[in-house]
Amino acid sequence: MPEPEEERPSAAATERAEEMLDRVGQRVGRYASLAGLRLRRMAAVAREEAEDIWAEAESVRRREQP
């Protein structure tokens, strides 16, 4: 169903809205990249900690065996 002429946004308003969405998209993309990088770093640290705990547990187990 076509919109009446009065309810259609002007070309300038549409262009401005598109510019705003583009800027928001760029910002969200930048923050998403940073968040992804931080998550990868946190995962690497957690993996290292888990490996250290595993190695310590193996060491304790070897010492306790006759």
C-alpha positions in Angstrom: 0.0 0.0 0.0 1.7 3.3 -1.1 2.2 6.0 1.5 0.6 9.4 1.1 3.1 12.0 0.0 2.8 13.8 3.3 4.0 10.8 5.3 7.1 10.0 3.1 10.4 11.3 4.6 12.2 13.8 2.4 15.3 12.8 0.5 17.5 14.9 2.9 16.0 13.2 6.0 16.5 9.8 4.4 20.1 10.6 3.5 20.8 12.0 7.1 19.3 8.8 8.6 21.5 6.6 6.4 24.6 8.7 7.4 23.7 8.2 11.1 23.2 4.5 10.7 26.6 4.2 8.9 28.3 6.0 11.7 26.6 3.8 14.3 27.6 0.7 12.4 31.2 1.8 12.2 31.3 2.5 16.0 29.6 -0.8 16.8 32.1 -2.6 14.5 35.0 -1.0 16.2 33.8 -1.9 19.7 32.9 -5.4 18.6 36.5 -5.8 17.3 37.9 -4.6 20.6 35.6 -6.8 22.6 36.6 -9.8 20.4 40.3 -9.1 21.0 39.8 -8.8 24.7 37.8 -12.1 24.8 40.6 -13.9 22.9 43.2 -12.5 25.4 41.1 -13.6 28.3 40.6 -17.1 26.8 44.4 -17.4 26.3 45.1 -16.4 29.9 42.4 -18.8 31.2 43.9 -21.6 29.0 47.4 -20.9 30.4 46.0 -21.0 34.0 44.2 -24.3 33.3 47.4 -25.8 31.8 49.3 -24.7 34.9 46.7 -26.3 37.2 46.8 -29.5 35.1 50.6 -29.7 35.3 50.6 -29.1 39.0 48.0 -31.9 39.5 50.1 -34.3 37.4 53.1 -33.4 39.5 51.3 -34.1 42.7 49.9 -37.3 41.4 53.4 -38.6 40.3 54.8 -37.7 43.8 52.1 -39.7 45.5 52.5 -42.8 43.5 54.8 -45.5 44.9 
